[in-house]
Amino acid sequence: MEIMQKNNRLQVSAGVLAVVIATAGLSLPAVAETEAAQPAQLAQGSIIGQCRAVNKKVSVYKQASTTGSIVSTLNPDTRVTLADTGSGGFIGISSPVSGYVQTANLKPCTGTTPPTGNTCRRVLQPLGLSIRKEPSPTAAYVGGVANLARVTLTTNPATARLGADGRNWIQIASPAAGWVSNGFPGGSSNLTLCP
């Protein structure tokens, strides 16, 4: 009789153990899916203009594809400004260059924002740039800035917006407060760092 009770307890214990193992086994894929989906979370919500840093040496592509041409290479911990909300594992950036990077290669910016002394940019547009009140080509004209002239950003990294027209827009404080076009994602930038 005592042996039968021990066998019953062993069967119950084995049954409980099987349930625990099965439950733990079912939850492992959910954990793996969460970790695998984490880079995509960088590209969700209203994040245009936000700062991210690259987590390793990465290529910036002209289009949202690794088969496209490379416009630049960024070193680890380089800060970038997001220019769109991303899709297909890629997200557009507007700073330090315009193009696309893989979302898996981005991490949140940490620490303090770089010193504001690094807000100087030079115009690289032969016809110069129009300064607009809002990030839109139809917004009120505030002024203009000539090719090779300097502008001062409002923040570093730059405050950027992707306009309804598809252009990357950068907010500037001078020579007049407003927004200038920094070109289209994947195209050449209209602004560069001051020498």
N, CA, C and O of each residue as an XYZ file, in Angstrom:
780
protein
N       0.825     -1.189      0.000
C       0.000      0.000      0.000
C       0.870      1.253      0.000
O       0.603      2.208     -0.730
N       1.915      1.238      0.829
C       2.819      2.387      0.915
C       3.527      2.626     -0.423
O       3.761      3.773     -0.804
N       3.863      1.560     -1.126
C       4.532      1.679     -2.418
C       3.588      2.312     -3.438
O       4.020      3.129     -4.251
N       2.304      1.948     -3.407
C       1.330      2.526     -4.336
C       1.157      4.018     -4.092
O       1.001      4.783     -5.044
N       1.181      4.449     -2.817
C       1.052      5.874     -2.513
C       2.259      6.644     -3.042
O       2.113      7.744     -3.576
N       3.475      6.052     -2.890
C       4.688      6.697     -3.402
C       4.627      6.808     -4.926
O       5.009      7.833     -5.491
N       4.142      5.744     -5.598
C       4.008      5.782     -7.059
C       3.025      6.863     -7.486
O       3.288      7.587     -8.447
N       1.899      6.987     -6.791
C       0.911      8.020     -7.115
C       1.505      9.409     -6.941
O       1.291     10.292     -7.771
N       2.267      9.604     -5.836
C       2.902     10.909     -5.614
C       3.928     11.209     -6.704
O       4.039     12.345     -7.164
N       4.686     10.175     -7.120
C       5.662     10.370     -8.188
C       4.960     10.727     -9.497
O       5.427     11.592    -10.239
N       3.835     10.059     -9.781
C       3.096     10.363    -11.002
C       2.552     11.789    -10.967
O       2.599     12.497    -11.973
N       2.032     12.215     -9.800
C       1.529     13.582     -9.667
C       2.678     14.567     -9.823
O       2.550     15.570    -10.524
N       3.821     14.276     -9.159
C       4.983     15.165     -9.257
C       5.479     15.243    -10.694
O       5.827     16.320    -11.177
N       5.514     14.098    -11.379
C       5.945     14.097    -12.772
C       4.968     14.888    -13.633
O       5.378     15.596    -14.553
N       3.685     14.769    -13.337
C       2.671     15.527    -14.072
C       2.822     17.018    -13.864
O       2.736     17.796    -14.814
N       3.049     17.423    -12.614
C       3.258     18.843    -12.305
C       4.507     19.345    -13.015
O       4.507     20.432    -13.592
N       5.576     18.545    -12.969
C       6.817     18.926    -13.628
C       6.597     19.079    -15.140
O       7.122     20.013    -15.747
N       5.838     18.184    -15.742
C       5.560     18.269    -17.176
C       4.797     19.545    -17.512
O       5.072     20.193    -18.522
N       3.829     19.906    -16.653
C       3.070     21.140    -16.877
C       3.988     22.346    -16.769
O       3.903     23.266    -17.582
N       4.875     22.348    -15.760
C       5.813     23.462    -15.579
C       6.732     23.574    -16.786
O       6.953     24.669    -17.302
N       7.267     22.444    -17.238
C       8.172     22.467    -18.393
C       7.429     22.935    -19.640
O       7.940     23.753    -20.405
N       6.227     22.415    -19.837
C       5.447     22.822    -21.016
C       5.132     24.305    -20.982
O       5.222     24.991    -22.000
N       4.760     24.797    -19.803
C       4.443     26.220    -19.677
C       5.682     27.065    -19.940
O       5.620     28.059    -20.663
N       6.806     26.669    -19.353
C       8.049     27.413    -19.565
C       8.452     27.352    -21.028
O       8.902     28.347    -21.596
N       8.290     26.180    -21.640
C       8.632     26.033    -23.051
C       7.778     26.912    -23.939
O       8.265     27.433    -24.942
N       6.505     27.088    -23.590
C       5.622     27.936    -24.390
C       5.980     29.400    -24.255
O       5.779     30.174    -25.192
N       6.506     29.795    -23.110
C       6.803     31.211    -22.924
C       8.131     31.611    -23.544
O       8.354     32.800    -23.774
N       9.012     30.676    -23.821
C      10.306     31.023    -24.393
C      10.187     31.679    -25.763
O      10.858     32.684    -25.998
N       9.363     31.164    -26.685
C       9.244     31.866    -27.966
C       8.724     33.282    -27.805
O       9.132     34.173    -28.549
N       7.835     33.508    -26.851
C       7.320     34.863    -26.643
C       8.441     35.798    -26.228
O       8.492     36.948    -26.665
N       9.349     35.300    -25.374
C      10.496     36.115    -24.965
C      11.389     36.369    -26.170
O      11.843     37.493    -26.384
N      11.642     35.326    -26.959
C      12.487     35.490    -28.140
C      11.857     36.469    -29.129
O      12.563     37.286    -29.721
N      10.529     36.396    -29.314
C       9.864     37.325    -30.224
C       9.989     38.755    -29.737
O      10.193     39.667    -30.538
N       9.870     38.964    -28.428
C       9.989     40.309    -27.872
C      11.376     40.864    -28.140
O      11.524     42.015    -28.550
N      12.405     40.033    -27.904
C      13.764     40.507    -28.139
C      14.011     40.754    -29.618
O      14.664     41.732    -29.982
N      13.495     39.874    -30.479
C      13.702     40.050    -31.913
C      12.972     41.289    -32.420
O      13.447     41.945    -33.347
N      11.834     41.617    -31.833
C      11.048     42.759    -32.294
C      11.554     44.078    -31.732
O      11.144     45.145    -32.190
N      12.436     44.017    -30.747
C      12.871     45.239    -30.078
C      13.450     46.285    -31.024
O      13.084     47.453    -30.898
N      14.350     45.934    -31.982
C      14.849     46.984    -32.863
C      13.740     47.689    -33.634
O      13.834     48.892    -33.878
N      12.695     46.969    -34.019
C      11.607     47.598    -34.761
C      10.887     48.630    -33.913
O      10.320     49.582    -34.447
N      10.903     48.452    -32.575
C      10.238     49.413    -31.715
C      10.897     50.783    -31.802
O      10.260     51.792    -31.499
N      12.152     50.834    -32.208
C      12.812     52.118    -32.381
C      12.129     52.938    -33.468
O      12.212     54.166    -33.478
N      11.456     52.251    -34.380
C      10.900     52.939    -35.534
C       9.388     53.092    -35.465
O       8.736     53.193    -36.505
N       8.822     53.112    -34.284
C       7.378     53.235    -34.173
C       7.021     54.507    -33.421
O       7.817     55.016    -32.632
N       5.825     55.015    -33.670
C       5.355     56.212    -32.992
C       5.823     57.463    -33.712
O       6.393     57.395    -34.800
N       5.573     58.606    -33.089
C       5.974     59.879    -33.667
C       7.382     60.206    -33.204
O       7.569     60.873    -32.187
N       8.359     59.741    -33.941
C       9.749     59.853    -33.509
C      10.592     60.718    -34.437
O      11.800     60.840    -34.234
N       9.985     61.312    -35.439
C      10.735     62.150    -36.368
C      11.399     63.278    -35.589
O      10.754     63.961    -34.792
N      12.688     63.464    -35.827
C      13.446     64.496    -35.138
C      14.141     64.008    -33.886
O      14.934     64.740    -33.295
N      13.856     62.778    -33.466
C      14.479     62.257    -32.252
C      15.899     61.785    -32.517
O      16.285     61.500    -33.651
N      16.655     61.712    -31.445
C      18.043     61.272    -31.497
C      18.132     59.762    -31.288
O      17.416     59.203    -30.457
N      18.999     59.116    -32.032
C      19.407     57.736    -31.816
C      20.910     57.700    -32.054
O      21.478     58.616    -32.650
N      21.542     56.640    -31.586
C      22.967     56.440    -31.821
C      23.146     55.085    -32.493
O      22.370     54.160    -32.251
N      24.164     54.967    -33.335
C      24.421     53.676    -33.969
C      25.187     52.803    -32.989
O      26.039     53.292    -32.247
N      24.881     51.498    -32.985
C      25.488     50.611    -32.001
C      26.739     49.915    -32.511
O      27.376     49.166    -31.770
N      27.096     50.150    -33.752
C      28.313     49.610    -34.352
C      28.595     50.415    -35.615
O      27.824     51.311    -35.957
N      29.679     50.113    -36.307
C      29.958     50.803    -37.565
C      28.878     50.398    -38.564
O      28.679     49.211    -38.821
N      28.176     51.392    -39.131
C      27.061     51.097    -40.030
C      27.150     51.917    -41.309
O      27.750     52.991    -41.354
N      26.540     51.375    -42.329
C      26.438     52.072    -43.610
C      25.131     52.843    -43.658
O      24.109     52.397    -43.137
N      25.180     54.008    -44.290
C      23.977     54.791    -44.572
C      23.710     54.607    -46.059
O      24.567     54.889    -46.896
N      22.504     54.128    -46.375
C      22.146     53.809    -47.754
C      21.299     54.909    -48.382
O      20.573     55.623    -47.691
N      21.404     55.030    -49.696
C      20.607     56.016    -50.425
C      19.125     55.644    -50.398
O      18.267     56.520    -50.289
N      18.823     54.340    -50.498
C      17.452     53.841    -50.406
C      17.359     52.916    -49.193
O      18.372     52.552    -48.596
N      16.140     52.547    -48.845
C      15.909     51.658    -47.704
C      16.157     50.209    -48.110
O      15.243     49.385    -48.115
N      17.415     49.914    -48.449
C      17.795     48.572    -48.883
C      19.309     48.442    -48.820
O      20.029     49.394    -49.121
N      19.791     47.270    -48.432
C      21.236     47.048    -48.392
C      21.818     46.866    -49.788
O      23.038     46.837    -49.948
N      20.966     46.744    -50.794
C      21.468     46.612    -52.162
C      21.648     47.971    -52.836
O      22.208     48.056    -53.929
N      21.173     49.031    -52.185
C      21.327     50.379    -52.726
C      22.732     50.907    -52.503
O      23.541     50.276    -51.824
N      23.014     52.053    -53.069
C      24.342     52.641    -52.910
C      24.519     53.201    -51.500
O      23.570     53.674    -50.876
N      25.748     53.134    -51.021
C      26.101     53.629    -49.688
C      26.510     55.092    -49.825
O      27.376     55.428    -50.632
N      25.874     55.968    -49.023
C      26.206     57.390    -49.088
C      27.213     57.786    -48.018
O      27.891     58.805    -48.153
N      27.316     56.988    -46.954
C      28.253     57.304    -45.878
C      28.379     56.097    -44.955
O      27.571     55.170    -45.011
N      29.397     56.122    -44.112
C      29.578     55.115    -43.069
C      29.711     55.850    -41.748
O      30.430     56.844    -41.655
N      29.020     55.364    -40.728
C      29.039     56.001    -39.410
C      29.747     55.107    -38.403
O      29.556     53.891    -38.402
N      30.553     55.703    -37.560
C      31.264     54.973    -36.514
C      30.352     54.697    -35.328
O      29.342     55.380    -35.154
N      30.696     53.696    -34.501
C      29.873     53.389    -33.324
C      29.634     54.631    -32.464
O      30.517     55.476    -32.314
N      28.437     54.726    -31.908
C      27.996     55.804    -31.021
C      27.770     57.144    -31.720
O      27.520     58.147    -31.052
N      27.856     57.180    -33.059
C      27.512     58.404    -33.783
C      26.024     58.659    -33.612
O      25.207     57.754    -33.784
N      25.674     59.893    -33.272
C      24.269     60.260    -33.100
C      23.660     60.607    -34.448
O      24.281     61.260    -35.287
N      22.416     60.149    -34.632
C      21.680     60.442    -35.860
C      20.342     61.058    -35.485
O      19.850     60.868    -34.373
N      19.759     61.795    -36.421
C      18.426     62.367    -36.234
C      17.467     61.621    -37.147
O      17.689     61.534    -38.355
N      16.397     61.081    -36.567
C      15.428     60.306    -37.336
C      14.596     61.222    -38.227
O      14.133     62.276    -37.792
N      14.411     60.806    -39.477
C      13.689     61.631    -40.453
C      12.336     61.054    -40.836
O      11.536     61.737    -41.476
N      12.067     59.817    -40.459
C      10.750     59.231    -40.722
C      10.464     58.183    -39.659
O      11.239     58.025    -38.716
N       9.362     57.470    -39.804
C       8.979     56.479    -38.796
C       9.456     55.083    -39.143
O       9.261     54.153    -38.360
N      10.072     54.919    -40.294
C      10.675     53.657    -40.666
C       9.697     52.602    -41.138
O       8.505     52.642    -40.831
N      10.240     51.643    -41.905
C       9.473     50.473    -42.328
C      10.439     49.459    -42.922
O      11.506     49.815    -43.422
N      10.050     48.203    -42.858
C      10.863     47.148    -43.457
C      12.244     47.015    -42.862
O      13.166     46.567    -43.544
N      12.414     47.398    -41.592
C      13.715     47.278    -40.946
C      14.659     48.434    -41.215
O      15.808     48.401    -40.776
N      14.202     49.456    -41.927
C      15.020     50.634    -42.215
C      14.317     51.880    -41.711
O      13.093     51.910    -41.583
N      15.113     52.919    -41.423
C      14.551     54.205    -41.031
C      15.400     55.308    -41.651
O      16.623     55.199    -41.729
N      14.736     56.365    -42.087
C      15.432     57.501    -42.671
C      16.069     58.360    -41.597
O      15.518     58.523    -40.508
N      17.231     58.907    -41.910
C      17.903     59.848    -41.010
C      18.188     61.129    -41.787
O      18.350     61.108    -43.007
N      18.245     62.242    -41.061
C      18.523     63.526    -41.709
C      19.846     64.121    -41.260
O      20.322     65.093    -41.846
N      20.437     63.550    -40.234
C      21.687     64.087    -39.709
C      22.471     62.938    -39.094
O      21.864     62.089    -38.441
N      23.767     62.868    -39.265
C      24.667     63.846    -39.861
C      24.632     63.857    -41.388
O      25.163     64.779    -42.007
N      24.010     62.841    -42.007
C      23.793     62.818    -43.452
C      22.371     62.322    -43.691
O      21.765     61.726    -42.801
N      21.840     62.562    -44.873
C      20.518     62.039    -45.224
C      20.670     60.668    -45.851
O      21.553     60.443    -46.679
N      19.804     59.756    -45.451
C      19.829     58.410    -46.000
C      19.042     57.466    -45.116
O      18.181     57.891    -44.345
N      19.344     56.173    -45.234
C      18.626     55.149    -44.483
C      19.608     54.234    -43.770
O      20.655     53.882    -44.314
N      19.260     53.853    -42.545
C      20.037     52.880    -41.782
C      19.096     51.779    -41.317
O      17.881     51.967    -41.262
N      19.668     50.634    -40.984
C      18.861     49.544    -40.467
C      18.513     49.834    -39.011
O      19.375     50.229    -38.226
N      17.242     49.636    -38.657
C      16.787     49.939    -37.297
C      17.484     49.069    -36.260
O      17.644     49.493    -35.116
N      17.899     47.868    -36.630
C      18.575     46.977    -35.688
C      19.914     47.548    -35.238
O      20.457     47.121    -34.219
N      20.452     48.509    -35.987
C      21.751     49.095    -35.654
C      21.642     50.386    -34.854
O      22.624     51.114    -34.715
N      20.448     50.675    -34.324
C      20.245     51.901    -33.552
C      19.972     51.591    -32.094
O      19.418     50.547    -31.750
N      20.372     52.518    -31.252
C      20.084     52.432    -29.819
C      19.679     53.826    -29.352
O      19.964     54.811    -30.033
N      19.021     53.922    -28.205
C      18.655     55.250    -27.701
C      19.901     56.091    -27.423
O      20.942     55.555    -27.044
N      19.795     57.388    -27.608
C      20.887     58.286    -27.235
C      20.957     58.327    -25.714
O      19.931     58.367    -25.034
N      22.151     58.315    -25.201
C      22.334     58.381    -23.754
C      23.206     59.572    -23.415
O      23.861     60.156    -24.278
N      23.200     59.916    -22.149
C      24.029     61.021    -21.700
C      23.450     62.355    -22.111
O      22.262     62.480    -22.408
N      24.302     63.327    -22.121
C      23.855     64.678    -22.436
C      23.926     64.923    -23.935
O      24.647     64.237    -24.659
N      23.185     65.888    -24.376
C      23.233     66.317    -25.765
C      24.587     66.965    -26.018
O      25.112     67.643    -25.135
N      25.159     66.776    -27.191
C      26.442     67.415    -27.474
C      26.369     68.920    -27.253
O      25.290     69.508    -27.327
N      27.503     69.538    -26.984
C      27.512     70.972    -26.716
C      26.838     71.761    -27.828
O      26.910     71.399    -29.003
N      26.179     72.852    -27.433
C      25.460     73.654    -28.409
C      26.402     74.399    -29.343
O      25.952     74.956    -30.344
N      27.683     74.425    -29.048
C      28.640     75.070    -29.932
C      28.740     74.375    -31.281
O      29.298     74.934    -32.226
N      28.207     73.164    -31.382
C      28.288     72.397    -32.615
C      26.996     72.515    -33.418
O      26.557     71.542    -34.031
N      26.394     73.682    -33.419
C      25.140     73.884    -34.152
C      25.348     74.627    -35.468
O      24.380     74.974    -36.145
N      26.582     74.868    -35.825
C      26.878     75.576    -37.071
C      26.818     74.612    -38.256
O      27.391     73.523    -38.217
N      26.117     75.030    -39.303
C      26.053     74.270    -40.550
C      26.267     75.230    -41.714
O      26.009     76.429    -41.613
N      26.745     74.670    -42.820
C      26.995     75.450    -44.022
C      26.068     74.964    -45.132
O      25.851     73.761    -45.280
N      25.534     75.873    -45.892
C      24.610     75.535    -46.976
C      25.392     74.971    -48.162
O      26.391     75.547    -48.594
N      24.924     73.844    -48.676
C      25.525     73.218    -49.858
C      24.481     73.098    -50.960
O      24.238     72.008    -51.478
N      23.881     74.194    -51.306
C      22.847     74.222    -52.349
C      23.180     75.400    -53.258
O      23.068     76.551    -52.837
N      23.587     75.132    -54.505
C      24.024     76.213    -55.396
C      23.068     77.403    -55.475
O      23.516     78.540    -55.626
N      21.769     77.162    -55.375
C      20.803     78.263    -55.449
C      20.479     78.850    -54.080
O      19.648     79.752    -53.974
N      21.125     78.345    -53.033
C      20.803     78.794    -51.681
C      19.540     78.108    -51.183
O      18.993     77.238    -51.861
N      19.079     78.495    -50.008
C      17.893     77.886    -49.405
C      16.911     78.951    -48.952
O      17.301     80.030    -48.505
N      15.643     78.634    -49.075
C      14.590     79.484    -48.517
C      14.380     79.081    -47.065
O      14.417     77.898    -46.725
N      14.161     80.069    -46.223
C      13.822     79.807    -44.823
C      12.310     79.979    -44.713
O      11.767     81.024    -45.073
N      11.642     78.955    -44.216
C      10.181     78.955    -44.108
C       9.753     78.973    -42.645
O      10.476     78.500    -41.767
N       8.570     79.525    -42.396
C       8.043     79.615    -41.029
C       7.759     78.227    -40.457
O       7.960     77.996    -39.264
N       7.298     77.311    -41.292
C       6.975     75.933    -40.914
C       7.696     74.985    -41.873
O       8.144     75.418    -42.935
N       7.818     73.698    -41.520
C       8.503     72.749    -42.408
C       7.656     72.348    -43.616
O       7.172     71.220    -43.705
N       7.488     73.294    -44.543
C       6.691     73.061    -45.748
C       7.104     74.070    -46.819
O       7.367     75.229    -46.497
N       7.165     73.653    -48.083
C       7.533     74.601    -49.141
C       6.466     75.662    -49.384
O       6.733     76.669    -50.040
N       5.269     75.450    -48.866
C       4.198     76.436    -49.044
C       4.022     77.330    -47.817
O       3.173     78.220    -47.819
N       4.814     77.102    -46.774
C       4.726     77.939    -45.568
C       5.265     79.334    -45.874
O       5.959     79.537    -46.870
N       4.945     80.272    -45.025
C       5.382     81.662    -45.206
C       6.902     81.742    -45.337
O       7.642     81.093    -44.598
N       7.347     82.555    -46.298
C       8.765     82.794    -46.539
C       9.288     83.750    -45.472
O       8.742     84.837    -45.278
N      10.357     83.333    -44.778
C      10.941     84.153    -43.710
C      12.190     84.870    -44.196
O      12.492     85.979    -43.756
N      12.912     84.231    -45.106
C      14.157     84.796    -45.600
C      14.881     83.766    -46.440
O      14.337     82.711    -46.768
N      16.113     84.088    -46.782
C      16.912     83.172    -47.584
C      18.335     83.125    -47.076
O      18.776     83.996    -46.327
N      19.043     82.098    -47.494
C      20.441     81.958    -47.113
C      21.203     81.441    -48.338
O      20.785     80.478    -48.981
N      22.322     82.092    -48.650
C      23.080     81.805    -49.866
C      23.908     80.526    -49.743
O      24.184     80.045    -48.644
N      24.293     79.994    -50.899
C      25.192     78.843    -50.937
C      26.477     79.164    -50.177
O      27.018     80.263    -50.304
N      26.958     78.224    -49.401
C      28.173     78.297    -48.575
C      28.033     79.214    -47.361
O      28.972     79.339    -46.573
N      26.871     79.859    -47.198
C      26.647     80.686    -46.001
C      26.397     79.769    -44.803
O      26.074     78.592    -44.959
N      26.552     80.333    -43.614
C      26.363     79.566    -42.379
C      24.967     79.771    -41.817
O      24.389     80.853    -41.912
N      24.439     78.701    -41.226
C      23.191     78.770    -40.473
C      23.462     78.172    -39.101
O      24.398     77.392    -38.926
N      22.640     78.543    -38.138
C      22.764     77.994    -36.786
C      21.523     77.172    -36.482
O      20.399     77.670    -36.561
N      21.735     75.920    -36.136
C      20.627     75.040    -35.770
C      20.066     75.450    -34.418
O      20.758     76.086    -33.623
N      18.822     75.091    -34.156
C      18.227     75.381    -32.843
C      18.703     74.386    -31.796
O      18.747     74.712    -30.609
N      19.058     73.179    -32.215
C      19.513     72.132    -31.292
C      20.559     71.270    -31.970
O      20.693     71.276    -33.193
N      21.290     70.535    -31.167
C      22.205     69.531    -31.685
C      22.010     68.271    -30.861
O      22.298     68.292    -29.665
N      21.526     67.155    -31.450
C      21.279     66.986    -32.863
C      20.156     67.885    -33.360
O      19.352     68.400    -32.583
N      20.125     68.053    -34.656
C      19.170     68.961    -35.293
C      17.730     68.559    -35.014
O      17.404     67.376    -34.922
N      16.874     69.568    -34.881
C      15.431     69.326    -34.826
C      14.987     69.163    -36.269
O      15.066     70.099    -37.065
N      14.520     67.966    -36.598
C      14.183     67.644    -37.986
C      12.751     67.151    -38.084
O      12.219     66.555    -37.147
N      12.142     67.403    -39.217
C      10.785     66.932    -39.503
C      10.751     66.449    -40.947
O      11.397     67.021    -41.825
N       9.993     65.395    -41.172
C       9.754     64.943    -42.533
C       8.468     65.600    -42.989
O       7.402     65.351    -42.427
N       8.568     66.439    -44.008
C       7.400     67.172    -44.484
C       6.453     66.299    -45.284
O       6.822     65.216    -45.737
N       5.235     66.776    -45.454
C       4.234     66.064    -46.250
C       4.710     65.899    -47.691
O       4.280     64.985    -48.394
N       5.601     66.789    -48.123
C       6.144     66.726    -49.477
C       7.293     65.725    -49.597
O       7.830     65.531    -50.688
N       7.677     65.082    -48.477
C       8.751     64.097    -48.489
C      10.125     64.657    -48.197
O      11.090     63.899    -48.099
N      10.236     65.976    -48.054
C      11.532     66.589    -47.756
C      11.872     66.459    -46.274
O      10.989     66.399    -45.418
N      13.181     66.416    -45.995
C      13.663     66.546    -44.624
C      13.789     68.038    -44.339
O      14.408     68.766    -45.115
N      13.212     68.498    -43.240
C      13.277     69.905    -42.857
C      14.043     70.030    -41.554
O      13.844     69.237    -40.634
N      14.919     71.026    -41.471
C      15.747     71.273    -40.293
C      15.402     72.650    -39.740
O      15.317     73.627    -40.484
N      15.205     72.713    -38.429
C      14.888     73.991    -37.781
C      16.182     74.755    -37.510
O      17.150     74.198    -36.992
N      16.183     76.044    -37.870
C      17.360     76.889    -37.634
C      16.966     78.113    -36.803
O      15.809     78.533    -36.769
N      17.983     78.660    -36.136
C      17.782     79.860    -35.316
C      18.245     81.111    -36.047
O      17.708     82.196    -35.823
N      19.250     80.966    -36.930
C      19.749     82.122    -37.669
C      20.317     81.663    -39.006
O      20.725     80.509    -39.141
N      20.345     82.562    -40.002
C      20.224     84.005    -39.941
C      18.810     84.494    -39.670
O      18.622     85.671    -39.363
N      17.815     83.628    -39.775
C      16.440     83.955    -39.390
C      15.836     82.672    -38.838
O      16.142     81.583    -39.323
N      14.992     82.794    -37.840
C      14.363     81.605    -37.253
C      13.368     81.000    -38.233
O      12.551     81.712    -38.817
N      13.437     79.702    -38.410
C      12.522     79.007    -39.306
C      13.036     77.630    -39.653
O      13.768     77.006    -38.884
N      12.638     77.164    -40.827
C      12.970     75.821    -41.293
C      13.575     75.893    -42.684
O      13.131     76.678    -43.522
N      14.598     75.064    -42.930
C      15.186     74.946    -44.265
C      15.107     73.487    -44.708
O      15.142     72.569    -43.888
N      15.001     73.298    -46.004
C      14.962     71.944    -46.547
C      16.364     71.354    -46.535
O      17.330     72.000    -46.941
N      16.457     70.107    -46.058
C      17.733     69.397    -46.102
C      17.687     68.302    -47.164
O      18.411     67.310    -47.081
N      16.830     68.495    -48.160
C      16.735     67.537    -49.253
C      15.770     66.407    -48.941
O      15.035     66.448    -47.954
N      15.785     65.401    -49.799
C      14.899     64.249    -49.660
C      15.666     63.084    -49.056
O      16.870     62.961    -49.282
N      14.991     62.218    -48.285
C      15.679     61.042    -47.740
C      16.351     60.258    -48.863
O      15.749     59.997    -49.904
N      17.579     59.896    -48.638
C      18.332     59.158    -49.642
C      19.049     60.037    -50.640
O      19.891     59.551    -51.395
N      18.734     61.328    -50.661
C      19.394     62.257    -51.573
C      20.556     62.953    -50.874
O      20.881     62.632    -49.731
N      21.169     63.889    -51.551
C      22.266     64.625    -50.929
C      21.703     65.671    -49.966
O      20.599     66.183    -50.156
N      22.480     65.971    -48.939
C      22.072     66.949    -47.930
C      22.327     68.361    -48.424
O      23.261     68.603    -49.188
N      21.499     69.284    -47.988
C      21.695     70.697    -48.306
C      22.563     71.398    -47.274
O      22.959     72.548    -47.469
N      22.861     70.709    -46.176
C      23.662     71.287    -45.095
C      24.825     70.366    -44.754
O      24.726     69.145    -44.877
N      25.923     70.969    -44.326
C      27.070     70.201    -43.862
C      27.644     70.893    -42.632
O      27.332     72.055    -42.369
N      28.480     70.186    -41.879
C      29.121     70.790    -40.709
C      30.009     71.945    -41.140
O      30.614     71.904    -42.211
N      30.085     72.957    -40.322
C      30.983     74.079    -40.610
C      32.423     73.613    -40.429
O      32.709     72.779    -39.570
N      33.324     74.154    -41.240
C      34.741     73.777    -41.105
C      35.337     74.339    -39.827
O      36.516     74.123    -39.549
